[in-house]
């Protein structure tokens, strides 16, 4: 069974198994050894096109704190820490209010046409 046809069949089989193995690996879930504390972004203020000021909540229960971070493309700098607070009504960012104004303007223009 050491013919060129058998060698070719084994080669085709190995080539067919590569995508199948990659597909299986892609769908497998990896179990993490440690669980990290949940975090969430409380607020964001764009300072320029590449700089932002972020407030991030980290920790659980009584250990929650807010971190005020300066974020640039090359670094993240801790600026201040605060005790976690209840988040009140969040103001709409300028881009969202602009989008709403544009939508109202488009609606008005369509009604006139």
N, C-alpha and C positions, 0 to 999 in steps of 0.2 A: 504494500500500500504506500510505497515511497515513490509514487509517480508524480510527474509535474502537475497532473490534474488534482491530486490530493493536496499538494502543497498550495496550489491556487485556491482551493476550497477553504483551507485553514486560514489563508491570508484574508480572504473575503469575510470569513467568520469573525476574525479579530477586528477587522475594520468596521463591521456592523456592530460589534459589542462596544466600541468606543463611544458613539453617540448615545447608546442605551445606558451605559454606565454614567455618562455625564447627566443625562436626564434624571436618573435615579438620585444622584448626588444633589442636583439642584432642588429636588423636592423633599429631601431629608431635612428634618429640623435639627439644629445643633443645640444641645443642652448646655447652658452656661453653668459654670461651676459656682459662681457667686451672683447674688442678686444685688443690683445697685438700687439705691433709693430713687424714687420717682422724682422727676423734675419737670417744670413747665415754665414757659415764658409768660411772665405776668404783663410785661409791657415792652414796647420797642419804640425808640425815637431815632429816626434817621438824621444824622448830623451832616452828612454829605453823601455823595454817590458811593463812597467806599467805607464810610465810618458810621457805626450805630452805637447807641446806648441801650443796653438790654437790662431788664430786671428779671431775674430768674429765681423761681422758688424751688428750693431743694430741701430734702428731708421729709420725715413723716411725723404726724402727731404733734407733740410738744416740741420736737426737735426741728420744726420747719424754720427756715430763715430765708431771707431774700438777699440775693447777691446783685449788686449793681456792677455791670461789666461794660467796659469800653471795648468794642470789637472793630478791628481793622482787618484787611486781608492777610496781614502778616502776624497779627498777635491778638490775644485776648487778655485784657488787664483788669484785675479786680480793683474797683474804685471804692466800694463801700459795702458794708453788710448792715442789714436791718432785720428786726424781728418781723416774722410773717404777719401780714394784716389781711383783713377781709377785703376783697376786691369789690369796689363800688362800681357804678356804671362806667363803662369804658367809653371814652370819647372816640368818635369815628375818625380814622386817619384822613388826612387831606385828600388822598387819592380816592378813597371811597366816597367822600362827599362830592368830589369833582365828578366821579362816575355817575352819581345820582343826579347832579345838576345837568350833565350832558344828556342823560336819559330823559329828563323832563323837557329839555330843549328840543330833543329829537321828536318827542311825542307832540310838542306844540307845533313844530314845523310840519309834521305829517298831517295834523288836523287842518292846517291852513291850506295844504295842497289838495 
